[in-house]
């Protein structure tokens, strides 16, 4: 029944004739909302938002720890110095960007392959799923120590395997050479995170309706066609999200480098994060302003690149099934 | 009346708190490095015991941290103005703490029981340029070159009577080691920024002499000085001969000790004389085997050098007091407990490492007396230069130190740069960061 049908009705009192009926909106329980969200928001503001704001503020100052946190406003001085004359920053930025670009190019295809293998019900699938996922459960320091042993020239597994298969001449001190050190670290993060990507992709594959795949099979599509023309396109949103997360994670890489190489040899694995920590806490200067400026610049770069990557990779129309 | 009653309650409360404090005393917080060095810890606990006996009612809570984690924590705590201990381990890794005013003036301790050079080492400009001794140097360490007597014997390497190889003899010794499949030096640079600095710094010292090395470190002498170039080129020849193990970059300091004395894969070990703190502990705790034949050399002498017979010495592990803590007087008394010849004797006897505290050598009772005697015999004519490799950082700007470490702890020993490229980088840094 609507307002029209009510007009002239004997069931309603006269004042309601010709009037629109509006259902009153329920009142939001702001008190309860504030009570439940408040603590989390306070925590988020105190430990996430506030430090970011303070970092931005510090980046425009020389901040002397030894003088009781004295602030001296210097405007854009730090930014100009970093962008025009800090060779170490640019070296670190290059390393971080290389890592962020190369790692997803290896992680995604590998994770997709493993997801397909598990989806195809290879023998001992549950065992392999656990094994491939387990590296993600380890912390960076533990992983770093393990891989220091793996890369040990004398008795590390990498060189032992090479020697065992007759490729002893390729045995290297992998972390001693800038040419091999960064790829060696990229391999470590691939080992750590491929399992995570695999699990997400496997879940996404399982959500694809079987009818699509069966229809393709009926139409004569082989396994490769089904994979590349049906499944992967339908997985695109998931893949894009994983690539962006992987990209951002590698741009912020710190702990693994700190444990394994501390940015060496000769800045071959220096990342922006390790450089910021060294400038802030290991140099004789007690100024936090300069490293804050590095952190701000890097934040802007990561934000900009992530935004651009998202716009470039994501489709405007959503796929629904 | 009401305010009188309140006043009375407050006064009684204050009295109760004061009495309780007096009754129960103070618990001083003391942070130290050396978590895995039992011999040094023994001495610290002895100091703690003596302090508590002399100051009844007051106790000491001694906590051990790795210094790499402790110094950033201290920096944050001092900046925040809270959370710092009363007494803390201090050394030249963080020279900026002194002008920052984070160390208390220790003029009042018993300096008559401390070596004058130890007091002079930490007497530096503090906040506002004030000169005072800011820390007590317990550990004094020289940069030494140990060797494996058994390997030298097997390889036919003869150590000269004065313990110092000439340039050619040193190269010959290294050649014999590497040809036999050993590394010349058991150096690991994975977790420290200075192990790779020892050999080139030793060569620079015997070539330039102490005064010119100090000028070089301070940036007053060019890295392109012909003598420096000669040293770097000679050093690169040693590296090219395979002087360093290929595991150098992934080997930690602790592992390098084992590499030298347990695995015996290297002929020599350039390291601080605090080697003994890690070596003379039970084997199951990483100490050297009883049958290991440890020898000690003097620095190889560069041709026509000014520094023959010289060695680096510096002060390492020291203790300082936080000036803004609530118990400065008691904390200073705790540090003062170190300033005692008996503690100096105990330190030397237990660890085999030199100390900034005065010692009475005949009274030193030690299970490693043989080592102490060997050390004194090899160094009887040594002219000590009061700057150790780890202490170069005190005299270099941070940017310069970074380049120095990058080139000499990583670049040159891993053959990533030539000698001339290394010199170019160092000179460019010297001019840029003057």
Interface residues (C-beta under 8 A of the other chain):
Chain A: X65 X66 X68 X69 X88 X148 X151 X152 X153 X154 X156 X173 X175 X176 X177 X178 X261 X262 X264 X265 X266 X267 X278 X281 X282 X283 X284 X285 X286
Chain B: X71 X72 X75 X78 X79 X81 X94 X95 X96 X99 X100 X101 X102 X127 X189 X190 X191 X193 X245 X246 X247 X248 X249 X250 X251 X265 X393 X397 X398 X399 X401 X402 X406 X407 X409 X410 X411 X414 X416 X417
